[in-house]
Amino acid sequence: MTYLEAILKVLAVGLVLGAGLPAVFAVGLVAFSKGSGGAEADGTTTAPNPALKFAGLALFTIVAAVIVIAILWITKATIMHHFGFNPVPFIPS
């Protein structure tokens, strides 16, 4: 049963990071784009929406933080060996 549990954990993490992060990034792009305002095809203009722009930037920040934390977690042993500190102490070993 442990093999099945391990496979399911890897599958879940793969789905979240493999499909979830790009989806969050895409939602951030849409929010930032709609928040910037601009001219429509019929010549009308829309005012910028700062709340949507902020939401887009917040989603970009979340995606960037997940990527940086993942890289630090992957290279944790090397960083601990060369520099003597744990870069991700909030993630259990």
C-alpha positions as semicolon CSV with decimal commas, in nm:
position;residue;x (nm);y (nm);z (nm)
1;M;0,000;0,000;0,000
2;T;0,291;0,239;0,052
3;Y;0,380;0,228;-0,317
4;L;0,028;0,323;-0,412
5;E;0,026;0,607;-0,159
6;A;0,359;0,736;-0,291
7;I;0,236;0,721;-0,650
8;L;-0,082;0,909;-0,557
9;K;0,118;1,177;-0,373
10;V;0,347;1,227;-0,673
11;L;0,043;1,239;-0,901
12;A;-0,128;1,500;-0,683
13;V;0,180;1,722;-0,659
14;G;0,238;1,684;-1,033
15;L;-0,117;1,793;-1,110
16;V;-0,105;2,088;-0,872
17;L;0,232;2,216;-0,988
18;G;0,210;2,097;-1,347
19;A;-0,139;2,223;-1,425
20;G;-0,227;2,442;-1,128
21;L;0,057;2,694;-1,145
22;P;0,015;2,763;-1,517
23;A;-0,359;2,803;-1,458
24;V;-0,295;3,053;-1,175
25;F;-0,051;3,238;-1,401
26;A;-0,309;3,248;-1,682
27;V;-0,576;3,385;-1,447
28;G;-0,323;3,649;-1,338
29;L;-0,260;3,745;-1,700
30;V;-0,631;3,782;-1,766
31;A;-0,686;3,987;-1,450
32;F;-0,390;4,214;-1,522
33;S;-0,498;4,258;-1,885
34;K;-0,858;4,344;-1,798
35;G;-0,739;4,574;-1,520
36;S;-0,523;4,785;-1,749
37;G;-0,817;4,924;-1,946
38;G;-0,771;5,043;-2,302
39;A;-0,954;5,082;-2,630
40;E;-1,213;4,833;-2,754
41;A;-1,274;4,733;-3,117
42;D;-1,572;4,968;-3,150
43;G;-1,368;5,271;-3,042
44;T;-1,486;5,295;-2,681
45;T;-1,235;5,310;-2,402
46;T;-1,244;5,146;-2,062
47;A;-1,090;5,292;-1,751
48;P;-0,814;5,103;-1,570
49;N;-0,924;4,891;-1,275
50;P;-0,653;4,899;-1,006
51;A;-0,812;4,610;-0,812
52;L;-0,781;4,374;-1,109
53;K;-0,425;4,487;-1,177
54;F;-0,337;4,424;-0,812
55;A;-0,502;4,080;-0,825
56;G;-0,298;3,993;-1,134
57;L;0,024;4,106;-0,970
58;A;-0,063;3,913;-0,653
59;L;-0,113;3,595;-0,857
60;F;0,218;3,651;-1,037
61;T;0,387;3,692;-0,697
62;I;0,236;3,367;-0,569
63;V;0,359;3,176;-0,875
64;A;0,706;3,329;-0,846
65;A;0,724;3,246;-0,473
66;V;0,628;2,883;-0,536
67;I;0,897;2,853;-0,804
68;V;1,168;3,008;-0,583
69;I;1,072;2,796;-0,282
70;A;1,073;2,482;-0,498
71;I;1,422;2,560;-0,630
72;L;1,549;2,627;-0,276
73;W;1,394;2,301;-0,155
74;I;1,552;2,103;-0,439
75;T;1,896;2,253;-0,373
76;K;1,861;2,249;0,008
77;A;2,133;1,988;0,068
78;T;2,385;2,169;-0,149
79;I;2,312;2,506;0,014
80;M;2,339;2,351;0,361
81;H;2,670;2,186;0,268
82;H;2,833;2,496;0,121
83;F;2,682;2,777;0,329
84;G;2,574;2,604;0,649
85;F;2,211;2,716;0,673
86;N;1,874;2,572;0,577
87;P;1,712;2,797;0,312
88;V;1,365;2,651;0,374
89;P;1,335;2,584;0,749
90;F;0,954;2,603;0,730
91;I;0,939;2,285;0,515
92;P;0,988;1,966;0,719
93;S;1,256;1,723;0,605
